């Protein structure tokens, strides 16, 4: 088993994003003893390669010494010489010369979040005092020798601004991922905070139109950047199946796992805090349970979707019904296809048309 | 995959991406891995 481990080293964050999926400012963070156990367990249960994604909250709250320990423990426990990759997903504001030098020396890939344009970013990715953060982020990531990759969440606020977003973001990144938005928690309308968060969620049609605009802009670019998930979708049409997160349940239940700072292992970091998705704690050898649990969950959901929501869907192989966690967070169970289904189909159809493939060739 | 005729694809960005995918398919590299390589959380 090869694993990508998304490790939430702390829930604490220095930002207070208006649309945050998992708002929490708990100060607790991963201690050194637990870090070593987790690193050792992951390395010992991976076949040839392990990808660590250091995540939060804001993972840079833990400072340089934490990441020095990461490298120390990885070297100590990697007795079989497997491939180890490190990524850190940060809002960028705590980057400094020492951290950057260390990350570059140890080949950490840096991922950050740029929420479209300065205007949109400054109205949504604000600090705890409500202050804008775009200029500070740009000044920090400009210090990096290699441009970072970035994530933008597609919301109602980004609609209609696709050209400006692509052009502005491209100046600072080597690749951009457009993420589908869904708020955590259930019952919007009963909770004012949630209601506000749902209000920025685009309709499936708005989502589809916006993704097609991004796709068209990318196609016309003479020096394009990697634009996920669009470039992955194109590849999946060639290869015959999808592997991208949110498009393949094989990824989310079998190879990408989420780990909390207390050592709890989840089938996906989005599954927290529901115990349904808890695999076990680091003290219980959780990876031995993962394979069995993952396969069961995957099969059940696929069976249900193929009989109902996704019956006879021509794009099943490229979509797989979407993210199971999205279904759970919105509807309270895993039985539903992606909220963005109609929008996804609009994009799939457009790409299929451009590839000059006929319907019956799928 | 259906009958994809790469010569009929005129857009250079689409062509390049298709060529990358063909290489990936031929290499038999772990598909999930190659997709998740660039995964950077949310």
Interface residues (C-beta under 8 A of the other chain):
Chain A: X2 X4 X6 X21 X49 X51 X53 X55 X85 X87 X89 X109 X111 X149 X151 X175 X177 X179 X218 X219 X221 X224 X226 X228 X231 X232 X234 X235 X236 X237 X238 X239 X240 X241 X242 X243 X244 X245 X248 X250 X251 X254 X255 X256 X269 X270 X354 X355 X356 X357 X358 X360 X361 X362
Chain B: X1 X2 X3 X4 X5 X8 X9 X11 X13 X14 X17 X18 X20 X21 X22 X24 X25 X30 X31 X32 X33 X34 X35 X36 X37 X38 X39 X40 X41 X42
